[in-house]
Amino acid sequence: MAGELLSPKLSQGYNRPSVPEIARFFGIIIRMYAEAGGPHHSPHFHAYYQQEVAVFSVDPIGLIAGSLSQRQQRLVEAWAELHQQELMANWEHLQEGRAPRRIDPLS
């Protein structure tokens, strides 16, 4: 599953407007999107920091693919713990074909 979650086009093209950005903090970009035509994975989101890409599960919060530096990983996990319900709601919106909502950044 990890290989499917981190496809080369996603790891190289994370600034594409077609991939919704739901939060941005401390240089980290959080995105969540529907995988049209693909298998429905467990709820997850993508975190990007400089050239690093990681995928985190929503329940439980945890790294499932890729990597970030230790500091950025801890920031992402702390943010996700604070916003777990909103992340799950966004996942459900995407599965229903609706756009995800912005989530407050870590400050």
PASEBA-1860 file (N, C-alpha, C; in nm, 3 decimals):
! residues 107
1> MAGELLSP> 0.082/-0.119/0.000/0.000/0.000/0.000/0.087/0.125/0.000 ~ 0.201/0.124/0.063/0.285/0.244/0.072/0.324/0.294/-0.066 ~ 0.357/0.204/-0.157/0.394/0.245/-0.291/0.280/0.314/-0.365 ~ 0.157/0.268/-0.340/0.041/0.330/-0.402/0.016/0.468/-0.345 ~ 0.049/0.489/-0.219/0.022/0.617/-0.154/0.122/0.723/-0.194 ~ 0.243/0.685/-0.229/0.348/0.780/-0.265/0.386/0.761/-0.411 ~ 0.298/0.794/-0.502/0.332/0.779/-0.643/0.430/0.888/-0.683 ~ 0.515/0.862/-0.782/0.614/0.963/-0.824/0.550/1.095/-0.864
9> KLSQGYNR> 0.435/1.093/-0.932/0.375/1.220/-0.973/0.330/1.302/-0.853 ~ 0.291/1.237/-0.744/0.251/1.312/-0.625/0.371/1.362/-0.548 ~ 0.473/1.281/-0.536/0.588/1.323/-0.458/0.664/1.435/-0.528 ~ 0.648/1.448/-0.660/0.718/1.553/-0.732/0.629/1.673/-0.762 ~ 0.498/1.656/-0.759/0.410/1.764/-0.802/0.310/1.807/-0.699 ~ 0.353/1.826/-0.577/0.257/1.854/-0.471/0.200/1.994/-0.475 ~ 0.251/2.084/-0.555/0.197/2.218/-0.562/0.089/2.232/-0.669 ~ 0.048/2.123/-0.728/-0.055/2.129/-0.830/-0.187/2.175/-0.768
17> PSVPEIAR> -0.260/2.264/-0.834/-0.385/2.315/-0.778/-0.493/2.208/-0.766 ~ -0.483/2.096/-0.837/-0.587/1.993/-0.832/-0.582/1.912/-0.703 ~ -0.478/1.928/-0.624/-0.466/1.855/-0.499/-0.493/1.953/-0.385 ~ -0.608/1.942/-0.319/-0.647/2.041/-0.219/-0.551/2.052/-0.100 ~ -0.514/2.174/-0.072/-0.433/2.204/0.046/-0.530/2.232/0.160 ~ -0.517/2.159/0.271/-0.609/2.182/0.381/-0.545/2.256/0.497 ~ -0.412/2.262/0.501/-0.344/2.339/0.606/-0.200/2.365/0.565 ~ -0.143/2.470/0.626/-0.002/2.504/0.603/0.050/2.566/0.732
25> FFGIIIRM> 0.161/2.513/0.782/0.222/2.567/0.903/0.369/2.531/0.908 ~ 0.452/2.624/0.954/0.596/2.605/0.968/0.660/2.545/0.842 ~ 0.614/2.588/0.726/0.670/2.539/0.600/0.619/2.402/0.557 ~ 0.527/2.344/0.633/0.470/2.212/0.602/0.335/2.233/0.534 ~ 0.313/2.163/0.425/0.186/2.169/0.353/0.113/2.037/0.375 ~ -0.013/2.046/0.413/-0.096/1.927/0.434/-0.200/1.922/0.323 ~ -0.208/1.809/0.256/-0.305/1.790/0.148/-0.382/1.659/0.169 ~ -0.505/1.660/0.122/-0.588/1.540/0.126/-0.670/1.541/-0.002
33> YAEAGGPH> -0.681/1.427/-0.067/-0.754/1.422/-0.193/-0.815/1.285/-0.213 ~ -0.917/1.281/-0.297/-0.981/1.156/-0.334/-0.896/1.089/-0.440 ~ -0.888/0.960/-0.435/-0.810/0.884/-0.532/-0.907/0.828/-0.636 ~ -0.939/0.912/-0.733/-1.038/0.876/-0.834/-0.997/0.748/-0.906 ~ -1.088/0.653/-0.908/-1.064/0.528/-0.978/-0.971/0.433/-0.904 ~ -0.917/0.478/-0.795/-0.824/0.394/-0.718/-0.895/0.326/-0.603 ~ -0.825/0.234/-0.539/-0.885/0.168/-0.424/-0.903/0.267/-0.310 ~ -1.004/0.246/-0.231/-1.027/0.334/-0.116/-0.940/0.285/-0.001
41> HSPHFHAY> -0.835/0.361/0.025/-0.746/0.328/0.135/-0.809/0.374/0.265 ~ -0.746/0.339/0.375/-0.792/0.392/0.502/-0.768/0.543/0.502 ~ -0.842/0.618/0.584/-0.827/0.764/0.585/-0.682/0.806/0.610 ~ -0.633/0.896/0.526/-0.495/0.941/0.538/-0.480/1.079/0.475 ~ -0.367/1.142/0.503/-0.334/1.271/0.443/-0.187/1.273/0.410 ~ -0.148/1.368/0.325/-0.011/1.380/0.279/0.050/1.507/0.338 ~ 0.173/1.497/0.382/0.246/1.612/0.436/0.371/1.634/0.352 ~ 0.397/1.759/0.316/0.511/1.795/0.232/0.594/1.900/0.304
49> YQQEVAVF> 0.723/1.878/0.305/0.815/1.976/0.362/0.939/1.978/0.276 ~ 0.963/2.090/0.211/1.073/2.102/0.116/1.064/1.987/0.016 ~ 1.164/1.899/0.009/1.159/1.787/-0.085/1.112/1.657/-0.021 ~ 1.067/1.664/0.103/1.024/1.543/0.174/0.872/1.527/0.163 ~ 0.829/1.402/0.155/0.687/1.370/0.146/0.657/1.255/0.241 ~ 0.548/1.266/0.314/0.507/1.158/0.404/0.356/1.145/0.401 ~ 0.308/1.024/0.428/0.166/0.996/0.435/0.136/0.948/0.577 ~ 0.030/1.006/0.635/-0.008/0.973/0.772/-0.150/0.920/0.775
57> SVDPIGLI> -0.173/0.817/0.855/-0.309/0.767/0.876/-0.380/0.863/0.972 ~ -0.512/0.865/0.963/-0.592/0.953/1.047/-0.632/0.885/1.178 ~ -0.661/0.756/1.173/-0.705/0.687/1.294/-0.649/0.545/1.296 ~ -0.544/0.524/1.373/-0.475/0.619/1.461/-0.380/0.707/1.381 ~ -0.342/0.820/1.439/-0.246/0.909/1.376/-0.111/0.838/1.371 ~ -0.054/0.828/1.254/0.077/0.764/1.243/0.131/0.768/1.102 ~ 0.261/0.764/1.091/0.330/0.763/0.962/0.309/0.627/0.896 ~ 0.263/0.628/0.770/0.243/0.501/0.700/0.327/0.489/0.574
65> AGSLSQRQ> 0.381/0.600/0.525/0.468/0.594/0.406/0.551/0.721/0.399 ~ 0.665/0.712/0.333/0.751/0.827/0.316/0.822/0.866/0.444 ~ 0.873/0.990/0.447/0.943/1.035/0.566/0.951/1.187/0.569 ~ 0.961/1.239/0.689/0.990/1.379/0.715/1.100/1.381/0.819 ~ 1.168/1.495/0.830/1.266/1.506/0.938/1.191/1.492/1.070 ~ 1.262/1.454/1.173/1.199/1.424/1.303/1.117/1.541/1.355 ~ 1.171/1.661/1.347/1.098/1.778/1.398/0.968/1.799/1.322 ~ 0.971/1.794/1.189/0.851/1.814/1.110/0.750/1.701/1.132
73> QRLVEAWA> 0.798/1.578/1.148/0.706/1.468/1.175/0.633/1.490/1.306 ~ 0.705/1.535/1.408/0.639/1.559/1.538/0.537/1.672/1.527 ~ 0.568/1.777/1.449/0.473/1.886/1.431/0.346/1.837/1.360 ~ 0.365/1.757/1.255/0.250/1.705/1.182/0.165/1.616/1.272 ~ 0.228/1.528/1.347/0.152/1.438/1.436/0.078/1.516/1.544 ~ 0.141/1.620/1.599/0.074/1.702/1.701/-0.047/1.774/1.641 ~ -0.028/1.831/1.521/-0.138/1.899/1.453/-0.253/1.800/1.426 ~ -0.219/1.682/1.376/-0.321/1.583/1.341/-0.397/1.536/1.465
81> ELHQQELM> -0.329/1.520/1.576/-0.398/1.481/1.701/-0.500/1.587/1.740 ~ -0.464/1.714/1.724/-0.555/1.823/1.760/-0.675/1.832/1.665 ~ -0.658/1.787/1.542/-0.761/1.805/1.439/-0.810/1.672/1.381 ~ -0.801/1.566/1.458/-0.836/1.433/1.407/-0.981/1.426/1.358 ~ -1.074/1.485/1.432/-1.214/1.481/1.390/-1.236/1.556/1.259 ~ -1.169/1.670/1.243/-1.180/1.746/1.119/-1.118/1.671/1.002 ~ -1.008/1.602/1.027/-0.945/1.521/0.923/-1.040/1.410/0.879 ~ -1.104/1.345/0.973/-1.197/1.237/0.939/-1.316/1.292/0.861
89> ANWEHLQE> -1.367/1.409/0.902/-1.478/1.471/0.829/-1.436/1.506/0.687 ~ -1.314/1.556/0.670/-1.265/1.586/0.535/-1.253/1.460/0.451 ~ -1.205/1.351/0.511/-1.195/1.225/0.437/-1.334/1.183/0.387 ~ -1.433/1.195/0.475/-1.570/1.158/0.436/-1.623/1.248/0.325 ~ -1.594/1.380/0.333/-1.634/1.471/0.226/-1.575/1.426/0.093 ~ -1.448/1.394/0.092/-1.382/1.353/-0.032/-1.442/1.225/-0.088 ~ -1.473/1.130/-0.002/-1.531/1.004/-0.050/-1.669/1.025/-0.109 ~ -1.735/1.134/-0.066/-1.868/1.169/-0.119/-1.858/1.262/-0.240
97> GRAPRRID> -1.736/1.293/-0.285/-1.718/1.378/-0.400/-1.720/1.527/-0.368 ~ -1.715/1.561/-0.240/-1.715/1.702/-0.199/-1.572/1.747/-0.167 ~ -1.552/1.876/-0.174/-1.420/1.932/-0.145/-1.393/1.931/0.006 ~ -1.267/1.908/0.044/-1.233/1.914/0.187/-1.231/2.059/0.234 ~ -1.244/2.077/0.363/-1.241/2.211/0.422/-1.103/2.241/0.477 ~ -1.070/2.369/0.482/-0.945/2.412/0.544/-0.951/2.379/0.693 ~ -0.834/2.347/0.748/-0.821/2.319/0.891/-0.718/2.417/0.947 ~ -0.745/2.470/1.064/-0.654/2.567/1.125/-0.513/2.510/1.137
105> PLS> -0.414/2.594/1.112/-0.276/2.548/1.122/-0.231/2.539/1.267 ~ -0.119/2.474/1.286/-0.054/2.472/1.416/0.009/2.609/1.433 ~ -0.008/2.669/1.550/0.050/2.803/1.569/0.126/2.812/1.699
END
